[in-house]
Amino acid sequence: MDYRYGMVEGNLLINNPNKTQDTGTYQCVATNPFGTIVSREAKLQFAYLENFKTRTRSTVSVRQGQGMVLLCGPPPHSGELTYAWIFNEYPTFVHQDNRRFVSQETGNLYIAKVEASDVGNYTCVVTNTVTNSRVLGPPTPLILRNDGVMGEYEPKIEVQFPETVPSAKGTTVKLECFALGNPVPTISWRRADGKQIPRKARRHRSSGLLEIPNFQQEDAGLYECVAENVRGKNVARGQLTFYAQPNWIQKIGDAHIEDSVVGECRASGRPKPSYRWLKDGEPLLPQGRVQLEQGSLTITNVSLLDAGMYQCVAENRHGIIFASAELSVIAVSPDFSKTLLKKLTLVKVGGEVIIECKPKASPRPTYSWKKGKDILRENERITVLDDGSLRIVNVTKSDAGSYTCVATNHFGTASSTGSLVVKDPTRVMVSPFSMDVTVGESIVLPCQVSHDHSLDIMFTWSFNGHLIDFEKDGDHFERVGGDSAGDLMIRSIQLKHAGKYVCMVQTSVDKLSAAADLIVRGPPGPPEAVTIDEITDTTAQLSWRPGADNHSPITMYVVQARTPFSVGWQAVSTVPEIIDGRTFTATVVGLNPWVEYEFRVVAANLIGIGEPSRPSEKRRTEEALPEVTPANVSGGGGSKSELVITWETVPEELQNGGGFGYVVAFRPFGTVSWMQTVVASPDAARYVFRNETLPPFSPYEVKVGVYNNKGEGSFSPVTVVYSAEEEPTRAPTTVLARSLSASDVEVSWDPPRENQHKGRIQGYEVRCWRHDEKEENAKRIRTVGNQTSAKVTNLRGNALYHLAVRAYNTAGTGPSSATVNVTTKKPPPSQPPGNIIWNSSDSKIILNWDQVKALDNESEVRGYKVLYRWNRQSSTSVIETNKTSVELSLPFDEDYIIEIKPFSDGGDGSSSEQIRIPKISNAYARGSGSSTSNACTLSAISTIMISLTARSSL
């Protein structure tokens, strides 16, 4: 200390500070009886601003419309500066707008496009914001050149921010951007990652300055400044990176300890802070009991010398922070009240045992041991560890007994006693042994031991380092054996069960294990990397790599193929025909040209056939001449003057190439020259040749060939097809119609005379329509061949119908006959017979019913039909009568079903309900009933007789 320095409650006061003597780094050190801590560092700098060295500057001469930069060149200085420019005389300062810009980074003045009003003197004004001092540079004259005006040109960015701009958290980031150009460019800002510019950002000086206050992590990214005018645009880019000084997340705290201490401090920051520790102001280094890891401090076996002031220091290149805490050590005499020696320790003969001794004590005590009442001496088998525990190796039966640990420090002595019991060791008598098995087999891996029967024993098994869960994997694994056996049964072995199996045996004093390897032989794994090396129109050269043989050599490979036209995968022919297990290439033969194929390979060994490989890439075979001709070539029919030829299309997989089509050839039967035409569509199945001179129903020889991009193929066999017929030219004659019932009409006609018409007749078409219907909606009935009558059914009763007949063939229908009219009969009675009564007398049954009366619009009743059948038969017999009664004789032991309905000229009327006549139980029984009763039992005979009684009328 000298007269210039003073201390005021820890603050350092510097009188008459001197730049040369006092510039530097300062740190405060605070000390009291508990220790010492240091403050963070403080840097002392002196701000200043010198005068400009030069007195004059050269004149700047520019064209009107040209861009211009005037350099400031600030003098030597320390501290932050601000810049402005005087135009001609003070206090006229240059006004910044979209045409003029003063950079606060360099102090330079930029004019995007010089105008006549810009001519004059310019002076740079530099201000130190710390000292508030100001200096003026020498004036720079600006004049216009007289050699013309500058033309338009695209923007040129002269002021741009650096490629990388490190930005601290919470600060205000300023980015400058200005361009020269004619016309004056406009400035805009954007983010290259597509995100929006933060809403908090502000734009100044016609967007030449982008200001982002309170900078955060999400504001970091690639920013772009775009300068644009009618002549073009230019872009400047820069990356804003985020950094943050360290900030405490977790500080260390004061601690009062007895044995060991763990202190931890954590800080945030970008980049991630590093840590160091100080004890009483001096660096703390890791050694012995002191461990340092990042922000964690661990001291074991604490002594009084460890007491003091500790500081955790977190720092990155942007800052440093300190956290302080006091560590005080508590003095405690040895105490076993909470950490007594284990009362009973078990160990096996030949084993090793550690008896722990951990009393509560501070500072750390010294240890001694007794066996019984005798002091225990250390030797090659018996040692006392640093933490006071007793270690005995190669234990013998004589080591059994009681042991006492004695702990002593400056503040007292304490002891604790426990017993050591020595047991016989566990030994494996039958170990599991390595085996080779085949998929699907079941085996038992033995694991049998001898052990001290006073101890509980536990068996566990592991497979490839993982414990076997017998509940979860019970389908394959099961533990079998008695108390001293832990055999493992593996059922239905799969390939996945191959590996290392370890039997682990454990008692309370020892544990041991025995291992075995299981090799599982199975069908091969899938071949790999199936590749089409070369492909032609009918062959493909394949290669592949063998997959796993699963411990059984591969004996053969099979190649399979799939196309868009096949049903799944199909085996294909190869050269060689049989591919042995040492061959990894083959040629597939017999492929169809111009078909897309993919291939896979299946391997086999003596155990079975493996999984197929992954499919190869899809490849199309090369084109070839078509070989398959159309099938079922035929034809015929069509309209007048047409020859219709049809065929079945050739499937796409047999077309052998692109540009597939058909060649249709035909000629009149018995001639020599063929006429040919090309049908270019591969989906075409029909061709129609039209010619007015074509004779009707004439035979033609026809054949259909094929072609594709490679050329023409062969033709199908020749077949005979007839040209279209001519429709009949004459109408049938003598058309007659008569009503058969209320719903049926019969119509008949005479065919046209053969010498009076043209066109083959294949049959006749009858048209029938009701008087109130249109003829185009007529019902149509067709006959075949020479049939000259037809029955029209399902008509309406008591209705007038019109009928006409015309002949037809494959060419169409001929002219219509004259129309004839017919009226259907009235509908039959709609009322069924009622009040049906039956009576039995001896072996006869007598049925009676009420007469049915027809309505005015119904046909008169002409009689009745009695329908009867055995209950177990489906065929029905019918008897007609013009009376309202009938007499029957029934066979033995049969039930009868009977119905009655009226009939008339209009047809059959409505039927009564079914009447069931029960079988007759004896030949002389009598009974009666009605249509609503079936309670009578009747006798039966082997015949039926119906007696009809004549009546004059109904």
Rosetta blueprint (number, residue, H / E / L):
1 M L
2 D L
3 Y L
4 R L
5 Y E
6 G E
7 M E
8 V E
9 E L
10 G L
11 N E
12 L E
13 L E
14 I E
15 N L
16 N L
17 P L
18 N L
19 K H
20 T H
21 Q H
22 D H
23 T L
24 G E
25 T E
26 Y E
27 Q L
28 C L
29 V E
30 A E
31 T E
32 N E
33 P L
34 F L
35 G E
36 T E
37 I E
38 V E
39 S L
40 R L
41 E L
42 A E
43 K E
44 L E
45 Q L
46 F L
47 A L
48 Y E
49 L E
50 E L
51 N L
52 F L
53 K L
54 T L
55 R L
56 T L
57 R L
58 S L
59 T L
60 V E
61 S E
62 V E
63 R E
64 Q E
65 G L
66 Q L
67 G L
68 M E
69 V E
70 L E
71 L L
72 C L
73 G L
74 P L
75 P L
76 P L
77 H E
78 S E
79 G L
80 E L
81 L E
82 T E
83 Y E
84 A E
85 W E
86 I E
87 F E
88 N L
89 E L
90 Y L
91 P L
92 T L
93 F E
94 V L
95 H L
96 Q L
97 D L
98 N L
99 R L
100 R E
101 F E
102 V E
103 S L
104 Q L
105 E L
106 T L
107 G L
108 N L
109 L E
110 Y E
111 I E
112 A L
113 K L
114 V L
115 E L
116 A H
117 S H
118 D H
119 V L
120 G E
121 N E
122 Y E
123 T E
124 C E
125 V E
126 V E
127 T E
128 N E
129 T L
130 V L
131 T L
132 N L
133 S L
134 R E
135 V E
136 L E
137 G L
138 P L
139 P L
140 T E
141 P E
142 L E
143 I E
144 L E
145 R E
146 N E
147 D E
148 G E
149 V E
150 M L
151 G L
152 E L
153 Y E
154 E E
155 P E
156 K E
157 I E
158 E E
159 V E
160 Q L
161 F L
162 P L
163 E L
164 T E
165 V E
166 P E
167 S E
168 A E
169 K L
170 G L
171 T L
172 T L
173 V E
174 K E
175 L E
176 E E
177 C L
178 F E
179 A E
180 L E
181 G E
182 N E
183 P L
184 V L
185 P L
186 T E
187 I E
188 S E
189 W E
190 R E
191 R E
192 A L
193 D L
194 G L
195 K L
196 Q L
197 I L
198 P L
199 R L
200 K L
201 A L
202 R E
203 R E
204 H E
205 R L
206 S L
207 S L
208 G L
209 L E
210 L E
211 E E
212 I E
213 P L
214 N L
215 F L
216 Q L
217 Q H
218 E H
219 D H
220 A L
221 G E
222 L E
223 Y E
224 E E
225 C E
226 V E
227 A E
228 E E
229 N E
230 V L
231 R L
232 G E
233 K E
234 N E
235 V E
236 A E
237 R E
238 G E
239 Q E
240 L E
241 T E
242 F E
243 Y E
244 A E
245 Q E
246 P E
247 N E
248 W E
249 I E
250 Q E
251 K L
252 I L
253 G L
254 D L
255 A E
256 H E
257 I E
258 E L
259 D L
260 S L
261 V E
262 V E
263 G E
264 E E
265 C L
266 R E
267 A E
268 S E
269 G E
270 R E
271 P L
272 K L
273 P L
274 S E
275 Y E
276 R E
277 W E
278 L E
279 K E
280 D L
281 G L
282 E E
283 P E
284 L L
285 L L
286 P L
287 Q E
288 G L
289 R L
290 V E
291 Q E
292 L E
293 E E
294 Q L
295 G L
296 S E
297 L E
298 T E
299 I E
300 T L
301 N L
302 V L
303 S L
304 L H
305 L H
306 D H
307 A L
308 G E
309 M E
310 Y E
311 Q E
312 C E
313 V E
314 A E
315 E E
316 N E
317 R L
318 H L
319 G E
320 I E
321 I E
322 F E
323 A E
324 S E
325 A E
326 E E
327 L E
328 S E
329 V E
330 I L
331 A L
332 V E
333 S E
334 P E
335 D E
336 F L
337 S L
338 K L
339 T L
340 L L
341 L L
342 K L
343 K L
344 L E
345 T E
346 L E
347 V E
348 K E
349 V L
350 G L
351 G L
352 E L
353 V E
354 I E
355 I E
356 E L
357 C L
358 K L
359 P L
360 K E
361 A E
362 S E
363 P L
364 R L
365 P L
366 T E
367 Y E
368 S E
369 W E
370 K E
371 K E
372 G L
373 K L
374 D E
375 I E
376 L L
377 R L
378 E L
379 N L
380 E L
381 R L
382 I E
383 T E
384 V E
385 L L
386 D L
387 D L
388 G L
389 S L
390 L E
391 R E
392 I E
393 V L
394 N L
395 V L
396 T L
397 K H
398 S H
399 D H
400 A L
401 G E
402 S E
403 Y E
404 T E
405 C E
406 V E
407 A E
408 T E
409 N E
410 H L
411 F L
412 G E
413 T E
414 A E
415 S E
416 S E
417 T E
418 G E
419 S E
420 L E
421 V E
422 V E
423 K E
424 D L
425 P L
426 T L
427 R E
428 V E
429 M E
430 V E
431 S L
432 P L
433 F L
434 S L
435 M E
436 D E
437 V E
438 T E
439 V L
440 G L
441 E L
442 S L
443 I E
444 V E
445 L E
446 P L
447 C L
448 Q E
449 V E
450 S E
451 H L
452 D L
453 H L
454 S L
455 L L
456 D L
457 I L
458 M E
459 F E
460 T E
461 W E
462 S E
463 F E
464 N L
465 G L
466 H E
467 L E
468 I L
469 D L
470 F L
471 E L
472 K L
473 D L
474 G L
475 D L
476 H L
477 F E
478 E E
479 R E
480 V E
481 G L
482 G L
483 D L
484 S L
485 A E
486 G L
487 D E
488 L E
489 M E
490 I E
491 R L
492 S L
493 I L
494 Q L
495 L H
496 K H
497 H H
498 A L
499 G E
500 K E
501 Y E
502 V E
503 C E
504 M E
505 V E
506 Q E
507 T L
508 S L
509 V L
510 D L
511 K E
512 L E
513 S E
514 A E
515 A E
516 A E
517 D E
518 L E
519 I E
520 V E
521 R E
522 G L
523 P L
524 P L
525 G L
526 P L
527 P L
528 E E
529 A E
530 V E
531 T E
532 I E
533 D E
534 E E
535 I E
536 T L
537 D L
538 T L
539 T L
540 A E
541 Q E
542 L E
543 S E
544 W E
545 R E
546 P L
547 G L
548 A L
549 D L
550 N L
551 H L
552 S L
553 P L
554 I E
555 T E
556 M E
557 Y E
558 V E
559 V E
560 Q E
561 A E
562 R E
563 T L
564 P L
565 F L
566 S L
567 V L
568 G L
569 W L
570 Q E
571 A E
572 V L
573 S L
574 T E
575 V E
576 P L
577 E L
578 I L
579 I E
580 D E
581 G L
582 R L
583 T L
584 F L
585 T E
586 A E
587 T E
588 V E
589 V L
590 G L
591 L L
592 N L
593 P L
594 W L
595 V L
596 E E
597 Y E
598 E E
599 F E
600 R E
601 V E
602 V E
603 A E
604 A E
605 N E
606 L L
607 I L
608 G L
609 I E
610 G L
611 E L
612 P L
613 S L
614 R L
615 P L
616 S L
617 E L
618 K L
619 R E
620 R E
621 T L
622 E L
623 E L
624 A L
625 L L
626 P L
627 E L
628 V L
629 T L
630 P L
631 A E
632 N E
633 V E
634 S E
635 G E
636 G L
637 G L
638 G L
639 S L
640 K L
641 S L
642 E E
643 L E
644 V E
645 I E
646 T E
647 W E
648 E E
649 T L
650 V L
651 P L
652 E H
653 E H
654 L H
655 Q L
656 N L
657 G L
658 G L
659 G L
660 F L
661 G E
662 Y E
663 V E
664 V E
665 A E
666 F E
667 R E
668 P E
669 F L
670 G L
671 T L
672 V L
673 S L
674 W L
675 M E
676 Q E
677 T E
678 V E
679 V E
680 A L
681 S L
682 P L
683 D L
684 A L
685 A L
686 R E
687 Y E
688 V E
689 F E
690 R E
691 N L
692 E L
693 T L
694 L L
695 P L
696 P L
697 F L
698 S L
699 P E
700 Y E
701 E E
702 V E
703 K E
704 V E
705 G E
706 V E
707 Y E
708 N E
709 N L
710 K L
711 G E
712 E E
713 G E
714 S E
715 F E
716 S L
717 P L
718 V L
719 T E
720 V E
721 V E
722 Y E
723 S L
724 A L
725 E L
726 E L
727 E L
728 P L
729 T L
730 R L
731 A L
732 P L
733 T E
734 T E
735 V E
736 L E
737 A E
738 R E
739 S E
740 L L
741 S L
742 A L
743 S L
744 D L
745 V E
746 E E
747 V E
748 S E
749 W E
750 D E
751 P L
752 P L
753 R L
754 E H
755 N H
756 Q H
757 H L
758 K L
759 G L
760 R L
761 I L
762 Q L
763 G E
764 Y E
765 E E
766 V E
767 R E
768 C E
769 W E
770 R E
771 H L
772 D L
773 E L
774 K L
775 E H
776 E H
777 N H
778 A L
779 K E
780 R E
781 I E
782 R E
783 T L
784 V L
785 G L
786 N L
787 Q L
788 T L
789 S E
790 A E
791 K E
792 V E
793 T L
794 N L
795 L L
796 R L
797 G L
798 N L
799 A L
800 L E
801 Y E
802 H E
803 L E
804 A E
805 V E
806 R E
807 A E
808 Y E
809 N E
810 T L
811 A L
812 G E
813 T E
814 G L
815 P L
816 S L
817 S L
818 A L
819 T L
820 V E
821 N E
822 V E
823 T E
824 T L
825 K L
826 K L
827 P L
828 P L
829 P L
830 S L
831 Q L
832 P L
833 P L
834 G L
835 N L
836 I L
837 I E
838 W E
839 N E
840 S E
841 S E
842 D L
843 S L
844 K E
845 I E
846 I E
847 L E
848 N E
849 W L
850 D L
851 Q L
852 V L
853 K L
854 A L
855 L L
856 D L
857 N L
858 E L
859 S L
860 E L
861 V E
862 R E
863 G E
864 Y E
865 K E
866 V E
867 L E
868 Y E
869 R E
870 W E
871 N L
872 R L
873 Q L
874 S L
875 S L
876 T L
877 S E
878 V E
879 I E
880 E E
881 T E
882 N L
883 K L
884 T L
885 S E
886 V E
887 E E
888 L E
889 S E
890 L L
891 P L
892 F L
893 D L
894 E L
895 D L
896 Y E
897 I E
898 I E
899 E E
900 I E
901 K E
902 P E
903 F E
904 S E
905 D L
906 G L
907 G E
908 D E
909 G L
910 S L
911 S L
912 S L
913 E L
914 Q L
915 I E
916 R E
917 I E
918 P L
919 K L
920 I L
921 S L
922 N L
923 A L
924 Y L
925 A L
926 R L
927 G E
928 S E
929 G E
930 S E
931 S L
932 T L
933 S L
934 N L
935 A L
936 C L
937 T L
938 L L
939 S L
940 A L
941 I L
942 S L
943 T L
944 I L
945 M L
946 I L
947 S E
948 L L
949 T L
950 A L
951 R L
952 S L
953 S L
954 L L
